[in-house]
Amino acid sequence: MNMHTEERTIYLTRHGESRDNVLDRIGGDALLSERGEEYSRRLGSWVRSLGLESLTVWTSTLRRTIQTARFIPSAYPRTHHRLLNELYAGSCEGMAYSEIAEKMPEVEKGRTSDKLNFRYPRGGESYQDLIIRLRPMIIELERIRGPVLLIAHQAVLRTIYSYFMGEPIDRIPYLSMPLHTVIALQLTAHGCEETRIKLLDE
């Protein structure tokens, strides 16, 4: 559990539903679906309703996260970080899970038997690789004193959430990070408390 002398909030949210989400495809750089576009509008309205004097907005460099941030007031500075990109699936990028199971059964077996350590073939990443990749981002999050909104991806947010909530490393691949939901992490001197705000029903 991490201890903080100053109370502040880190908001975590996945990008809105993408066109690849609809097709159950992993990875890639798809644009938002119509529902994803609606979430981006609702997220912008919700952020405005908070009335924050300051807010740092981070996205990955992938289009679906950048699109999700577009209705957030421009007064809040935003940066796009490649380190926040989704776990890279190597030769499985753009494939559906059902397609992987059919065409690459050895990959499906490895992924389901050990999600933490499984590394996608041909230059892909594992959750262990992602944990290492995200260390500089977590250090920077610890340094920032004001509220931060991260718009990123499921595996990335699982990893960051686990750090602040003190979750065991072997639970990271199984943590719930639903679409169209903001997870507010309130950092206090006593640890971290979470609140989940669903902005769009499934």
C-alpha angles and dihedrals in degrees: 000000000000122000124213130190093203123053115232141143132245113196117206125193137159119233115269117274110296130210088252091053088059089054093042090241120153129223120353129111103270126167123242122278120231089269090049090053089052090052091052089055093047092047090053091050092047093051090050090051091059091066093211118179090213137011131172112214121202126184133170119252092255118109098238093061094044090050090050090057098049098098094049109109111271090226087080111078116237133192132188116225124195089202088067093058117121122273105283112243097198113205089001094065110129095013126123117238089242090054091050091051091051101041102027107030092162089059092049091049093050093046096049095043097052114009094171097058102025112115120200113240127259101030098330125144137241128213087257089057090048092052089056093044092053097050094095090050092051091049089052091048089054090051098051112089101194131064118294131198116204117196106188145119138300100258093040093051092045089057096047092044091051091054096053095038094046095238118170113260093240090061095057097093091052102047115123113249105164124192121256094023131114117215110204113202110198108202113205139163087266097053132270133320126191136213123186120212117191110206100176129029120232 
